[in-house]
Amino acid sequence: MGSALPLGEPAPADGLLPATAARGALDRAFGVYIHVPFCRVRCGYCDFNTYTSGELRGARQSDYAGQAIGEIRMSRRVLEASGLPERAAQTVFFGGGTPTLLPADDLVRMLDAVRQEFGLAGDAEVTTEANPDSVGPADLVRLAEGGFTRVSFGMQSAVPHVLAALDRTHDPDRVPLVVAWARDAGLDVSLDLIYGTPGESLADWRRSLESAIAEHPDHLSAYALIVEEGTKLARQIRRGQLAEPSDDLEADMYELADELLAAAGYDWYEVSNWATDASHRSRHNLGYWRGDDWWGVGPGAHSHVGGVRWWNAKHPSAYADRIDSGVSPAVGREVLDASTRETERVLLLTRIREGIDLASLHAGGRRAVAGLIADELVDAKAALSGGLTLTRRGRLLADAVVRRLLEG
């Protein structure tokens, strides 16, 4: 049912933000994230805030769209009362969970509420995640007609025994079908893959990559499996039923992904993300990495506006109670100080291809760059032009690069 919420100060019942949140707002993009916390089954590796039907404790999926719309309407009032200027949503992202377990009409209703309250930019990117077995052709057509522009399918692997280890329920043969249906509906397509699953070989991973590339998605994400405490997978590894993922094998898998994707015409733009061209990069996720503003709707969703971060009540029933009573669903928040904001800026911008302006680093960070170039972690040509961009080796060691930039 997801990891624990972070520590922080209590959020006010009215949700109002401090005056500092409005500073410079017109220079930041605004996006909306809508969390749909429902899953048909719980995958063994998953640590997200998701719930199967037996875990809802009185909350009902059929009521969820109305509750989320209630928060969307509240969000506009809160931002306005907190002195934030009007800004159209540049991006909207439905994540989960499995958003497409809800009827397509419910997803469109929630998007319509964003459009009514904030407006959508003329070129707004509107994405939903989906499992390959959770949508059909009519669903995708309805989403496209309702204003969605992009669908991100959780493919994870093309190898049956890897999918079984992850507790994924879809047939890999369904992926080409859903991609074709999405294309026919006029939607851009992203495929998500996971590597490093116990029992997955480098040959298995190559097969998954080649299968994904064969579908010609506009965008592809490849994430290393993280064994989260409290998950079924962590318990299986602790009992010796499964082998813990190998760091060396995961590094080999990452390098193979980058090689095959580059050869197929995909360009990396973030450590775990590749796109056919700049127009198909996930602008919503780039907003996170660039420190823009977003409002997170739904149980356990996190938001960030102008250096203020907050999070909602975690369980769907607790969330519903707060929405129904007209109280902000936020239960905790933190106002980031200058030091924390700088640490996060370096941490996040280092991950993306556009990188960091070297002149914006503190003196110690700038001094560290020469050593990072010598260790082949940072691109020398980009550094000569005043920017910091990771090499492939640097992407594998991104956390170490950040430490050296901050501690230098």
C-alpha positions, 0 to 999 in steps of 0.5 A: 500500500505504498511507503510511509509519508515523509515527515514535515509540519502539519498542513493547514486545513485551508491548504493556503500557501505562504506568500513566498510560494508566489515569487517568480511563479510566472517564470515557472511552468505549471502542471497537474498530476492526478494519482489514480490509486487502484490496481487489479493486483499488487505487483511484488516489487511495487512500493507505490501508494496503490490499493486492490479492491480488498484494501479500500476499506469502504472507498469506492472506485466509482466515487473517485472521479468526483472526489478528484474533481473536488480537489481540482476545484479546491486547488484553484481556490487555494492557489488564487487565495495564496496570491499565485497568478493564473497559469494554464496547465502545460501538462497533465499526467494521470499516474497510479496505480492503473488509471485506466482501471477507471472508465475512460469517461471518468478520466476525461471528466477529470481532465475537463475539470482541469481545463475548466479551472485552469485552462490547458495550454494550446500545446498541452501534453496530456498523458495517462499510464496504462497496463497493456491489459487495461485498455481496448480500442474504444477506450483509447479513442475516447481518451483521444477525443477527450483531449489526451495526447499521449499514453504510457504503457507499462510493458516492463518486459517481453519475457514471460518468466521476467513478467512472472517474477514481477507479478505482471499479469499481461501477455507480452503479445498484447503490447503490439496490439495496444500500441497499434490501437493507440496509434490508430486513435492518434495518441503518442506512445511511450513504453516503460521497461524495468531491468534487473529483475531476479532471474533476468539475463542480459539476453532476456533484457536484449529481447525486451529492448528489441521487442520495444524498439520494434514497436517504434514508440515515440518515447521509452523509459528504462528503470533499474529495479529497486528492491523496496522494503516491505514489498513481496519482492524484498521478502522473497529475496530475504528468504533466499527464494530470489537472488538480489539484483546484481549492480554489475549486471544492471550496469551492463543492462543500462549500457546495452539499452543506451547502445541499442536505443541510440542505434535505433534513433533514440536520444537520451534526455534524462538518465532513464528516458529516451525519445525519438526527438525533443518534441516527444520528451515527457514535458511533465517529467521535465517539469519535475527535474527543472523544479517547476510547479505542479499540483498533485491530486489524489491519495498520497499525491505530492505537490510542489509550488514555489519551494513549498512541498506538501502531500495528501492523506494516503488512504483513499477513504481518508482522502475521500473524508477530507474532500467530502468535508471540504477540508484540504486533503493535504496532511503535511508539508515542508517549506524548503530552505535555500540550501535544500533547494540548491541541493535538489536543483543540482541533484535533478538538473544533473540527471537531464541532458541539458544539465547545469550552467557551470556558472550557477554552481558554487566555487567548490562545485566548479572546481570539482568539474575538472576531476569529473572530466578526467574520470570521464563522468562529465562531457568535456565538450559541453563543459568547455561551452559552460554546461555540465552534461553526464557521459554514459559512465556518468549517468551510471554514477550520477549520485556520485557526480552530485556528491562531488559537485555539492561537496567540492 
